[in-house]
Amino acid sequence: MRRFGRTLATAALAVAVVAGTAGWAAGDSVQAAVTGPPPGASAWRADSASGRPLPEPATASAYEVARFLAGLDEAGRREPVRRDPLVVGNLDGAPVALRYEANRLAVAASGRARFASLAAPGRQVLAFDPRGRGQVAEVFGDLERAAHVAVVVPGSDDDAASYGAGRAPHTGPAGMARSLHAAAGGETAVVAWTGCTTPVGVGLDAATGRLAEAGAVRLARFTAGLDAVRIADVPNVAFAGRGHGADPTSRAFGARSVPPSDVQGHTGYFVLGTRSLAAFAAIAKGEAQ
């Protein structure tokens, strides 16, 4: 029952974040969804560790990855980081510290100035993919020791280069995650997840669920990876269907509404002192009633 309750709470949080991050610039461009393992997967498949084939990055479950890496010694786990940092940095089920290290190397190796800030000291990048507009997942807090984990999911106009740049402190996935972490306290870790291709502006992509459906597969795999390395209760999250799915404010949906009375605009849900931020913090800590 606790797991079911947390699943609903996280889904409600994701819906609110989708509404709050949408960029309302008119457009009709159709984005190509980035799917599958990152560049370097072919070399990874031809490689081995301690004489054993490495887990298939596209199909191995997060739990299979975790078991495989747990069976290697320290040298065996670190060698793939040096050879294939992009794959290890996105390998759901790999130890958190290993992914942080791999993604620092992957960001540096990308050679793209627009991603350079992700390699700054102290940043905890749990996933990085330079393809397309770029994808990233960043952790705020101590993910390995946190009693609670929340995942902030973006709406439109977010990618690895823009998700935390040039915005008010409480907006964008990074700003929202940072604000939520501050409000929820040290026992909660918050992940800013921009791990899928998002719509640009209000156009064909924003009017359908095509990109959300592709992103749902990546998000479900990502959260399974958190579960595998924490052996803890990380909620399941899924998006499906056409359009924007069921109306989360309807009685039939069954969710509790976040209080919006003191929210100013679509990007105000995570402003310090608002009732909405307090509600999200309660959700993240498992205290929502």
C-alpha positions in Angstrom: 0.0 0.0 0.0 2.9 2.4 0.7 4.3 1.7 -2.7 0.9 2.3 -4.4 0.5 5.6 -2.5 3.9 6.8 -3.5 3.3 5.9 -7.1 0.2 8.1 -7.2 2.0 10.9 -5.5 4.9 10.9 -7.9 2.6 10.8 -10.9 0.7 13.8 -9.6 4.0 15.6 -9.1 5.1 14.8 -12.6 1.8 16.1 -14.1 2.2 19.4 -12.2 5.7 19.8 -13.4 4.7 19.2 -17.0 2.2 22.0 -16.7 4.6 24.3 -15.0 7.5 24.0 -17.4 5.8 24.3 -20.7 7.3 27.0 -23.0 4.5 28.8 -24.8 6.3 29.8 -28.0 4.3 28.9 -31.1 5.7 26.3 -33.3 4.9 23.2 -35.4 8.3 21.5 -35.5 8.3 17.7 -35.2 11.1 16.4 -33.0 12.8 13.0 -33.5 12.7 11.1 -30.3 16.1 10.0 -29.1 15.8 6.3 -28.0 18.1 3.3 -27.4 21.5 3.2 -25.8 24.0 6.1 -26.3 26.9 6.1 -28.8 29.6 3.6 -27.8 27.2 0.7 -27.4 28.7 -1.2 -30.3 32.2 -1.1 -28.7 30.6 -2.0 -25.4 29.0 -5.1 -26.8 32.3 -6.3 -28.2 34.0 -5.8 -24.8 34.2 -8.0 -21.7 35.0 -7.7 -18.0 36.9 -10.5 -16.2 36.3 -12.7 -19.2 32.5 -12.2 -19.1 30.4 -10.5 -21.8 29.1 -7.1 -20.6 25.3 -6.6 -20.1 23.4 -5.7 -23.2 22.7 -1.9 -22.7 19.5 -2.0 -24.6 17.8 -5.0 -23.1 19.4 -6.1 -19.8 17.3 -5.1 -16.9 18.6 -2.7 -14.2 18.7 -5.7 -11.8 20.8 -7.8 -14.2 23.2 -4.9 -14.6 23.4 -4.4 -10.8 24.1 -8.1 -10.2 26.7 -8.3 -12.9 28.7 -5.3 -11.6 28.4 -6.5 -8.0 30.2 -9.6 -9.1 33.3 -7.7 -10.3 36.1 -6.4 -8.2 36.9 -2.7 -8.1 39.3 -2.8 -11.0 36.8 -4.7 -13.1 34.0 -2.1 -12.4 36.2 0.9 -13.2 37.8 -0.3 -16.4 34.6 0.1 -18.5 34.2 3.6 -17.1 37.5 4.5 -18.8 36.8 2.8 -22.0 33.0 3.4 -22.4 32.0 6.4 -20.2 28.9 7.2 -22.2 27.5 3.7 -21.8 28.4 3.4 -18.1 27.0 6.9 -17.4 23.6 5.8 -18.8 23.6 2.3 -17.6 20.6 1.9 -15.3 21.5 -0.4 -12.5 25.2 0.7 -12.3 26.4 2.1 -8.9 25.6 5.8 -8.5 29.2 6.9 -7.9 30.4 5.0 -11.0 27.8 6.8 -13.1 28.8 10.2 -11.7 32.4 9.5 -12.6 31.5 8.2 -16.1 29.4 11.2 -16.9 32.1 13.7 -15.9 34.3 11.9 -18.5 31.5 11.8 -21.1 30.7 15.5 -20.8 34.4 16.4 -21.1 34.8 14.1 -24.1 31.8 15.5 -25.9 33.8 18.7 -26.6 30.6 20.8 -26.7 30.7 24.1 -25.0 27.0 24.1 -24.3 27.4 21.1 -22.0 30.5 22.3 -20.3 28.8 23.5 -17.1 27.6 19.9 -16.4 31.2 18.9 -15.7 31.7 21.6 -13.0 32.9 20.3 -9.6 30.2 19.1 -7.3 27.6 18.4 -9.9 26.1 14.9 -9.7 25.2 13.9 -13.3 23.5 10.5 -13.3 22.8 10.4 -17.0 24.1 12.3 -20.0 23.4 11.8 -23.7 24.8 14.3 -26.3 22.6 13.2 -29.1 20.0 15.6 -30.5 19.4 18.5 -28.2 21.0 16.5 -25.4 19.6 14.8 -22.3 20.6 14.8 -18.7 19.6 13.7 -15.2 21.2 15.5 -12.2 20.9 14.6 -8.5 20.5 17.1 -5.7 21.2 15.5 -2.3 22.8 12.2 -1.3 21.0 9.7 -3.6 22.7 6.6 -2.0 21.7 7.4 1.6 18.5 9.4 1.2 15.4 8.0 2.9 13.2 9.5 0.1 13.7 10.1 -3.6 11.7 12.4 -5.9 12.0 12.8 -9.6 11.1 16.0 -11.4 10.0 15.5 -15.0 10.0 18.4 -17.5 7.5 19.5 -20.0 8.3 21.4 -23.2 11.5 23.2 -24.3 13.9 21.3 -22.0 17.2 19.7 -22.9 20.7 19.2 -21.5 21.9 22.6 -22.5 18.9 24.7 -21.4 17.4 22.8 -18.5 19.2 24.8 -15.8 20.5 27.8 -17.6 19.2 31.4 -17.8 16.1 30.9 -15.7 14.7 32.1 -12.4 16.0 30.0 -9.4 12.8 28.0 -9.0 12.1 27.2 -12.7 13.3 24.6 -15.1 14.0 21.0 -14.0 17.2 21.9 -12.2 15.7 24.9 -10.4 12.6 23.0 -9.4 14.7 20.1 -8.2 17.0 22.4 -6.2 14.1 24.2 -4.7 12.3 21.0 -3.8 15.4 19.5 -2.2 15.8 22.6 0.0 12.2 22.5 1.1 12.1 18.7 1.7 15.3 18.5 3.7 18.5 16.5 3.8 16.8 13.1 4.0 15.4 13.6 0.6 17.2 13.4 -2.7 15.7 15.0 -5.8 16.5 14.1 -9.4 16.0 16.6 -12.2 15.3 14.2 -15.1 15.5 15.6 -18.6 16.1 12.1 -20.1 13.8 12.3 -23.1 13.1 14.5 -26.2 10.6 17.2 -25.2 8.4 19.2 -27.5 9.6 22.7 -28.7 6.9 25.3 -28.3 3.2 24.6 -28.8 2.9 22.6 -31.9 2.2 19.1 -33.2 4.5 17.5 -30.6 2.9 19.3 -27.7 -0.6 18.3 -28.9 0.0 14.5 -28.9 1.6 11.9 -26.7 4.2 10.7 -29.2 7.3 12.0 -27.4 5.8 11.3 -24.0 5.3 7.7 -24.9 8.9 7.4 -26.1 10.1 9.1 -22.9 8.0 6.9 -20.7 10.1 3.9 -21.6 13.3 5.7 -20.7 11.8 7.1 -17.4 10.5 3.7 -16.3 13.9 2.2 -17.0 15.6 5.0 -15.2 13.5 4.6 -12.0 14.1 0.8 -12.1 17.8 1.6 -12.1 17.3 3.7 -8.9 15.5 0.8 -7.3 18.1 -1.6 -8.3 21.0 0.3 -6.7 19.2 1.5 -3.6 17.2 -1.9 -2.8 14.6 0.6 -1.6 11.1 1.7 -2.4 11.3 3.9 -5.6 7.9 4.5 -7.1 6.8 3.3 -10.6 6.0 6.1 -13.1 4.3 5.7 -16.5 2.8 7.9 -19.2 0.6 6.5 -21.9 -2.1 7.3 -24.4 -2.8 10.0 -26.9 -3.1 13.7 -26.2 -2.3 14.4 -22.6 -4.1 11.4 -21.0 -6.6 11.6 -18.3 -7.4 15.0 -16.7 -5.5 14.9 -13.4 -7.9 17.4 -11.8 -11.0 15.3 -12.5 -12.7 13.3 -9.7 -12.4 10.1 -11.7 -8.6 10.5 -11.9 -8.4 10.1 -8.1 -5.5 12.4 -7.4 -5.4 15.1 -4.7 -4.8 18.6 -6.2 -1.8 20.7 -5.3 -2.9 24.0 -3.7 -2.4 26.7 -6.4 -3.9 29.8 -4.7 -0.5 31.6 -4.1 1.2 30.5 -7.4 2.0 33.2 -9.9 2.1 31.9 -13.4 3.0 28.5 -14.8 6.6 28.6 -13.4 5.7 29.5 -9.8 5.0 26.1 -8.3 8.4 25.8 -6.7 8.8 29.3 -5.4 10.0 29.3 -1.8 7.2 29.9 0.7 4.3 28.8 -1.6 1.8 26.2 -0.5 2.4 24.3 -3.7 6.1 23.8 -2.8 5.2 22.7 0.7 2.8 20.2 -0.8 5.5 18.8 -3.2 8.0 18.6 -0.2 5.4 16.6 1.7 5.0 14.3 -1.3 8.8 13.8 -1.6 9.1 12.9 2.1 6.1 10.5 2.0 4.1 12.7 4.3 1.2 13.6 2.0 -2.2 12.6 3.3 
